[in-house]
């Protein structure tokens, strides 16, 4: 693999090792920050099934260069509507999003140069400066209006060479599986290059908006496609299941878009619709159906003229980036030299005949989590942490070995069901509760509570909703209070009085009164507390739905030196915003 091109370093490489580090860094920060950067023209391998329209060729050239030349440490400043119009390439160690000051400074520099050039062209000035000439060469019509418009649509694109090289290694493991499923489904074999665009062939990839897996499937779409998605299994992370889901999506897209296209034009070739079908995977079938209804099966016209708030840069470039990824993957040796691909997946499968803990699975097969997890990514972390059992019917994948796993599988099947009685607790949401407030009361991570209950990024909960509180299966967990004989509880390290009350489903004041304590009282690990009974006199046990009781009247607290409102709220086990009302 060649090193990233850094003209500054190239110029000073021979000046000696004593050159100051600041000079080296400065040279790279302006790497290729010329007025214009040439994007090569590549020989694209197109055919009737995957056409390369002339109007899309330069757009595709840009994405090929993103994949095979520029690295993730480089930011490419280009025209968002004409990606091949590249103004500069600079070092952005944290990417285009994470290097905001550097990015905005360079964007401003390019914008100013374009503005100056537009004024010179408008005034009829003789363009003599070499950088101005190079910049003007990017605009075939030399129009001041077009140059001013370009100044408003400057975009930073992070390079992807290093990530694409890593993707080619993963492709060795997963590519054969995906290719076979695609071909067996009747879709074109080349569709199996699409995961390079979606996830860089990473089956464990997650996006900022919640898409997951090799095919980057959203939760709602996963359920529509029939994939299992719950607290124990997420089939978006299973390469085979997710690929079959993607196949169903693409075949449905092909059928629906073909019907729409033939209403607009009877003589439609399959290749005419390929760009629409591929783009629908990013934009949605309904979005491409609306575009077809408006412009017919003319993809270039759709790219240039279709208007919609969500039809932006990523969508317009999706088919071109697919063609680019396909080209680079097919010509990997030319761009990356010899790559050592990961070995193709080989495994045995055992179908679980009852819900089974991960501890039992690992013990029976004598495997470590590191050995088993890469083959079973669909099992959620709640299963791996021991909070949930792997469900009955799950197809457990085991590392391949010549003599198989027959005796171990037989032993697993011979073992009886495990005790789930001490598994996760359920909690019924009360008025004023928040997800993180409930998590604090049960001494669990807020993210784990949100994920286990699929609450989404806003963690919205409603009064009366039943939440599952994570807790170790078969171990008593430690998350919830279990009443001892006579309704007692033995204090553990990290406990607080109101926290204990909340987990036991009793009022904090009631717990204090039952034990002759105040809110200032100090408790110690091993101390025995009496738990107040409910209306029937029985202590509240952990296998029923419990709710944190609110005191009948507000408690009072005297502020001490150094207190803050939120520290007091945490001490009293209430929400900070509730205290400040």
Buried (B, 14 or more C-beta within 10 A) or exposed (E): EEEBBBBBBEEBEEEEEEEEEEEBEEBBBBBBBBBBBEBEEBEBEBEEEBBBBEEBBBBBBBBBBBBBBBBBBBBBBBBBBBBBBBBBBBBBBBBBEEBEEBBEEBBEBBBEBBEBBBEBBEEEEEEEBEEBEBBBEBBEEEBBEBBBBBBEEBBBBBBBBBBBBBBBBBBBBBBEBBBBBBEEBEBBEBBBBBBBBBBBBBBEBBEEEBBBBBBBBBBEBBEBBEBBBBBBBBBBBBBBBBBBBBBBBBBBBBEBBBEBBEEBEEEBEEBBBBBBBBBBBBBBBEBBBBBBEBBBBBBEBBBEEBEEEEBEEEBBBBBBBBBBBBBBBEBBEEBBEEBEEBEEBEEBEBEBEBBBBBBBBBEBBEBEEEEBBBBBBBBBBBBBBBBBBBBEEBEBBBBEEEEEBEEBBEEBBEEEEBEEEBBBBBBBBEEBBBBBBBBBBBBBEBEBBBBBBEBEEEBEBEEEEEBBBBBBBBEBBBBBBBBEEEBEBEBEEEBBBBBBBBBBBBBBBBBBEBBEBEBEEEBEEEEEBBBBBBEEEEBBBBEEEBBBBBBEEEEEBEEEEEEEEEEBBBBBBBBBEEBEE
